[in-house]
Amino acid sequence: MSLWVTTPEFEEAIRHKRAELDAEVPADAEGALVWASAAGVQTAAQQSRIEELLRARETFVEELFDALLDELGFPEAAQSSPQP
């Protein structure tokens, strides 16, 4: 384990990076809405809700991505039948 992880410098670097990422959230949320629209998805999603999802700190990004797709209005994937 790196000894740097337990230093104040590491904590400061983390705070700085989180602030950078947080500053990009509004533009990223707007981009997600534009992306959904360009994909032909009729969405009633609010940008504030997309921003909330982008700022979430869930452990598994897969769950957050599913929630984002749901919020944007993408339909669920069709289940394929198992091949014999």
Residue frames as qw, qx, qy, qz and C-alpha x, y, z in Angstrom:
[[0.000, 0.889, 0.458, 0.000, 0.00, 0.00, 0.00],
 [0.379, 0.557, -0.028, 0.738, 1.26, 3.43, -0.85],
 [0.371, -0.393, -0.480, 0.691, 2.18, 5.58, 2.10],
 [0.006, 0.098, 0.185, 0.978, 0.96, 8.62, 0.16],
 [0.359, -0.490, -0.680, -0.411, -2.67, 7.50, 0.63],
 [0.511, -0.632, -0.520, 0.262, -2.55, 8.44, 4.30],
 [0.381, -0.127, -0.079, 0.913, -1.09, 11.92, 3.83],
 [0.160, 0.707, 0.328, -0.606, -2.78, 15.32, 3.87],
 [0.071, 0.437, -0.513, -0.735, -1.41, 15.87, 0.36],
 [0.002, 0.173, 0.936, 0.306, -3.40, 12.88, -0.89],
 [0.064, 0.641, 0.687, -0.335, -6.58, 14.20, 0.74],
 [0.088, 0.670, -0.049, -0.736, -5.99, 17.59, -0.89],
 [0.037, 0.211, -0.755, -0.620, -5.45, 15.96, -4.29],
 [0.029, 0.399, 0.915, 0.058, -8.73, 14.05, -3.88],
 [0.078, 0.718, 0.428, -0.542, -10.62, 17.23, -2.91],
 [0.058, 0.540, -0.354, -0.761, -9.15, 19.05, -5.90],
 [0.029, 0.010, -0.877, -0.479, -10.08, 16.29, -8.36],
 [0.051, 0.544, 0.824, -0.150, -13.61, 15.98, -6.98],
 [0.092, 0.710, 0.174, -0.677, -14.07, 19.74, -7.35],
 [0.057, 0.351, -0.612, -0.706, -12.88, 19.54, -10.97],
 [0.029, -0.214, -0.940, -0.263, -15.29, 16.70, -11.73],
 [0.048, 0.629, 0.659, -0.410, -18.17, 18.42, -9.93],
 [0.089, 0.585, -0.097, -0.801, -17.67, 21.58, -11.99],
 [0.121, 0.178, -0.753, -0.622, -18.18, 19.52, -15.17],
 [0.216, 0.302, 0.904, -0.211, -21.45, 17.90, -14.03],
 [0.406, 0.623, 0.288, -0.603, -23.89, 20.51, -15.48],
 [0.352, 0.569, -0.515, -0.536, -22.30, 20.31, -18.94],
 [0.017, 0.138, -0.985, -0.101, -22.15, 16.52, -18.73],
 [0.333, 0.400, 0.752, -0.405, -25.83, 16.33, -17.74],
 [0.444, 0.656, -0.025, -0.610, -26.76, 18.58, -20.65],
 [0.211, 0.453, -0.779, -0.379, -24.66, 16.38, -22.93],
 [0.185, 0.086, 0.972, -0.119, -26.50, 13.27, -21.70],
 [0.435, 0.571, 0.478, -0.506, -29.84, 14.88, -22.52],
 [0.384, 0.658, -0.363, -0.537, -28.60, 15.87, -25.99],
 [0.013, 0.287, -0.942, -0.175, -27.25, 12.34, -26.50],
 [0.338, 0.300, 0.851, -0.268, -30.60, 10.79, -25.60],
 [0.453, 0.680, 0.173, -0.549, -32.41, 13.17, -27.93],
 [0.266, 0.593, -0.618, -0.441, -29.98, 12.42, -30.78],
 [0.087, -0.091, 0.991, 0.036, -30.65, 8.72, -30.21],
 [0.392, -0.255, -0.598, -0.651, -34.35, 9.36, -30.79],
 [0.330, -0.369, -0.796, 0.347, -35.37, 8.92, -27.17],
 [0.239, -0.699, -0.229, -0.633, -38.27, 11.08, -26.10],
 [0.497, -0.159, -0.626, 0.579, -37.18, 12.14, -22.64],
 [0.302, -0.842, -0.239, -0.378, -38.93, 14.12, -19.95],
 [0.733, -0.282, -0.316, 0.532, -35.85, 13.99, -17.73],
 [0.129, -0.990, -0.005, -0.054, -34.89, 17.10, -15.83],
 [0.523, 0.613, -0.426, 0.411, -31.28, 18.22, -16.00],
 [0.336, -0.634, 0.483, -0.502, -31.19, 18.55, -12.21],
 [0.928, -0.177, 0.252, -0.208, -32.08, 14.85, -11.82],
 [0.859, 0.416, -0.173, 0.245, -29.35, 13.86, -14.29],
 [0.150, 0.713, -0.458, 0.509, -26.88, 16.00, -12.34],
 [0.674, -0.486, 0.387, -0.400, -27.95, 14.26, -9.14],
 [0.994, 0.069, 0.088, 0.010, -27.23, 10.86, -10.70],
 [0.653, 0.592, -0.269, 0.387, -23.86, 12.03, -12.01],
 [0.073, -0.674, 0.485, -0.552, -22.91, 13.18, -8.52],
 [0.901, -0.345, -0.003, -0.263, -24.02, 9.94, -6.83],
 [0.002, -0.639, 0.755, -0.148, -21.42, 7.90, -4.99],
 [0.958, -0.051, 0.103, -0.264, -22.83, 4.43, -5.41],
 [0.573, -0.462, 0.641, 0.216, -20.31, 1.64, -5.25],
 [0.561, 0.155, 0.734, 0.350, -21.23, 0.07, -8.56],
 [0.113, 0.381, -0.271, -0.877, -21.18, 2.31, -11.60],
 [0.087, -0.168, -0.880, -0.436, -23.24, -0.29, -13.49],
 [0.071, -0.618, -0.743, 0.246, -26.20, 0.44, -11.23],
 [0.009, -0.644, -0.089, 0.760, -25.78, 4.16, -11.71],
 [0.036, 0.195, -0.632, -0.749, -25.53, 3.74, -15.48],
 [0.067, -0.408, -0.891, -0.186, -28.77, 1.73, -15.50],
 [0.065, -0.710, -0.509, 0.482, -30.45, 4.47, -13.46],
 [0.023, -0.495, 0.238, 0.835, -29.13, 7.12, -15.85],
 [0.060, -0.053, -0.797, -0.598, -30.46, 5.25, -18.89],
 [0.089, -0.570, -0.813, 0.078, -33.82, 4.79, -17.15],
 [0.073, -0.688, -0.276, 0.668, -34.00, 8.48, -16.22],
 [0.011, 0.361, -0.446, -0.819, -33.14, 9.51, -19.77],
 [0.704, 0.338, 0.189, -0.595, -35.99, 7.33, -21.03],
 [0.288, 0.381, -0.819, -0.319, -34.10, 4.63, -22.89],
 [0.888, -0.112, -0.132, -0.427, -36.21, 1.49, -23.28],
 [0.664, -0.428, 0.612, -0.037, -35.12, -1.71, -21.57],
 [0.142, 0.411, -0.813, -0.386, -33.16, -4.11, -23.72],
 [0.867, 0.050, -0.192, -0.457, -35.18, -6.87, -25.31],
 [0.604, -0.386, 0.693, -0.079, -34.48, -10.25, -23.78],
 [0.505, 0.400, -0.658, -0.389, -33.20, -12.74, -26.33],
 [0.952, -0.135, 0.052, -0.269, -34.25, -16.35, -26.26],
 [0.464, -0.526, 0.695, 0.159, -31.57, -18.89, -25.39],
 [0.552, 0.452, -0.575, -0.401, -30.32, -20.79, -28.39],
 [0.963, -0.143, 0.096, -0.206, -31.00, -24.56, -28.38]]
